[in-house]
């Protein structure tokens, strides 16, 4: 058993399955996201309260404001090398920088 149980992983996958769309990447304009060749996955956002509550109960730790996205990669899809660091105030006000990622 890992960070999340098989049942918890299955639950998150089921929540996301019918809502996946082409993933976007940050643009130079902090208020805008664009499609880019560097990222070929699909993703979706769950409501913050729903996923935060589920994961906080699962792992017993409070989660930051940005933990709300589920990504799906098919064989051959990728998110190429990039920097996840933003200097602008908009991204800082939205919770700042990601400090962890959960793979399942």
C-alpha positions as a Markdown table, in Angstrom:
| # | Residue | x | y | z |
|---|---|---|---|---|
| 1 | Unk | 0.0 | 0.0 | 0.0 |
| 2 | Unk | 1.3 | 3.4 | -0.9 |
| 3 | Unk | 0.3 | 7.0 | -0.2 |
| 4 | Unk | -3.2 | 6.4 | -1.4 |
| 5 | Unk | -5.1 | 3.1 | -1.4 |
| 6 | Unk | -6.2 | 1.3 | -4.6 |
| 7 | Unk | -9.8 | 2.3 | -3.8 |
| 8 | Unk | -8.8 | 6.0 | -3.3 |
| 9 | Unk | -6.9 | 6.0 | -6.6 |
| 10 | Unk | -9.9 | 4.4 | -8.4 |
| 11 | Unk | -12.2 | 7.0 | -6.8 |
| 12 | Unk | -10.1 | 9.9 | -8.1 |
| 13 | Unk | -9.8 | 8.3 | -11.6 |
| 14 | Unk | -13.6 | 7.9 | -11.7 |
| 15 | Unk | -14.2 | 11.5 | -10.7 |
| 16 | Unk | -11.9 | 12.7 | -13.5 |
| 17 | Unk | -12.7 | 10.2 | -16.3 |
| 18 | Unk | -15.5 | 12.0 | -18.1 |
| 19 | Unk | -14.2 | 15.5 | -17.6 |
| 20 | Unk | -10.7 | 15.3 | -19.1 |
| 21 | Unk | -9.8 | 18.0 | -21.7 |
| 22 | Unk | -6.5 | 18.9 | -23.5 |
| 23 | Unk | -4.1 | 20.3 | -20.9 |
| 24 | Unk | -3.0 | 23.9 | -21.1 |
| 25 | Unk | 0.2 | 25.6 | -20.1 |
| 26 | Unk | 0.9 | 29.0 | -18.5 |
| 27 | Unk | 1.4 | 31.9 | -20.9 |
| 28 | Unk | 3.6 | 34.9 | -20.4 |
| 29 | Unk | 0.4 | 36.7 | -19.5 |
| 30 | Unk | -0.3 | 35.4 | -15.9 |
| 31 | Unk | -4.1 | 35.6 | -16.5 |
| 32 | Unk | -4.0 | 33.3 | -19.5 |
| 33 | Unk | -3.3 | 29.6 | -20.3 |
| 34 | Unk | -2.6 | 28.3 | -23.8 |
| 35 | Unk | -2.2 | 24.9 | -25.6 |
| 36 | Unk | 1.4 | 24.1 | -26.2 |
| 37 | Unk | 3.5 | 21.3 | -27.8 |
| 38 | Unk | 5.4 | 20.9 | -24.6 |
| 39 | Unk | 2.3 | 19.3 | -22.9 |
| 40 | Unk | 0.3 | 16.6 | -24.5 |
| 41 | Unk | -1.7 | 15.3 | -21.6 |
| 42 | Unk | -5.4 | 15.6 | -20.6 |
| 43 | Unk | -6.5 | 17.2 | -17.4 |
| 44 | Unk | -9.4 | 18.4 | -15.4 |
| 45 | Unk | -10.0 | 20.5 | -12.3 |
| 46 | Unk | -12.1 | 19.2 | -9.4 |
| 47 | Unk | -13.8 | 21.7 | -7.1 |
| 48 | Unk | -11.3 | 22.6 | -4.5 |
| 49 | Unk | -13.4 | 21.6 | -1.6 |
| 50 | Unk | -14.3 | 18.2 | -3.0 |
| 51 | Unk | -10.7 | 17.0 | -3.7 |
| 52 | Unk | -9.2 | 18.8 | -0.7 |
| 53 | Unk | -11.6 | 17.1 | 1.7 |
| 54 | Unk | -11.1 | 13.7 | 0.1 |
| 55 | Unk | -7.3 | 13.9 | 0.2 |
| 56 | Unk | -7.0 | 15.6 | 3.6 |
| 57 | Unk | -9.1 | 12.8 | 5.0 |
| 58 | Unk | -7.1 | 10.1 | 3.1 |
| 59 | Unk | -3.6 | 11.3 | 4.1 |
| 60 | Unk | -4.4 | 13.2 | 7.3 |
| 61 | Unk | -2.6 | 16.4 | 6.2 |
| 62 | Unk | -3.9 | 19.8 | 5.2 |
| 63 | Unk | -3.3 | 20.5 | 1.5 |
| 64 | Unk | -2.4 | 23.8 | -0.1 |
| 65 | Unk | -4.8 | 25.8 | -2.4 |
| 66 | Unk | -3.5 | 24.5 | -5.7 |
| 67 | Unk | -4.2 | 20.8 | -5.1 |
| 68 | Unk | -7.1 | 20.5 | -7.4 |
| 69 | Unk | -6.0 | 19.1 | -10.7 |
| 70 | Unk | -5.9 | 15.6 | -12.1 |
| 71 | Unk | -3.8 | 14.8 | -15.1 |
| 72 | Unk | -3.9 | 11.8 | -17.4 |
| 73 | Unk | -1.1 | 10.7 | -19.8 |
| 74 | Unk | -1.6 | 8.1 | -22.5 |
| 75 | Unk | 1.5 | 6.2 | -23.8 |
| 76 | Unk | 3.7 | 8.7 | -25.6 |
| 77 | Unk | 2.2 | 11.8 | -24.1 |
| 78 | Unk | 4.4 | 14.1 | -22.1 |
| 79 | Unk | 5.0 | 17.3 | -20.3 |
| 80 | Unk | 8.4 | 18.4 | -21.6 |
| 81 | Unk | 11.1 | 20.1 | -19.5 |
| 82 | Unk | 9.8 | 23.3 | -18.1 |
| 83 | Unk | 10.1 | 25.6 | -15.0 |
| 84 | Unk | 7.3 | 25.7 | -12.5 |
| 85 | Unk | 8.2 | 29.1 | -11.1 |
| 86 | Unk | 6.3 | 32.3 | -11.4 |
| 87 | Unk | 7.5 | 35.8 | -10.7 |
| 88 | Unk | 4.1 | 37.5 | -11.1 |
| 89 | Unk | 1.8 | 38.6 | -8.3 |
| 90 | Unk | -1.3 | 36.8 | -9.8 |
| 91 | Unk | 0.1 | 33.3 | -9.4 |
| 92 | Unk | 1.5 | 34.2 | -6.0 |
| 93 | Unk | -2.0 | 35.2 | -4.9 |
| 94 | Unk | -3.5 | 32.0 | -6.2 |
| 95 | Unk | -1.4 | 30.0 | -3.8 |
| 96 | Unk | 2.2 | 30.3 | -5.0 |
| 97 | Unk | 4.4 | 27.5 | -6.2 |
| 98 | Unk | 3.7 | 23.8 | -6.2 |
| 99 | Unk | 5.7 | 22.0 | -3.5 |
| 100 | Unk | 4.7 | 18.4 | -4.3 |
| 101 | Unk | 3.1 | 16.1 | -6.9 |
| 102 | Unk | 1.4 | 12.8 | -6.3 |
| 103 | Unk | 1.8 | 10.1 | -9.0 |
| 104 | Unk | -0.6 | 7.2 | -9.1 |
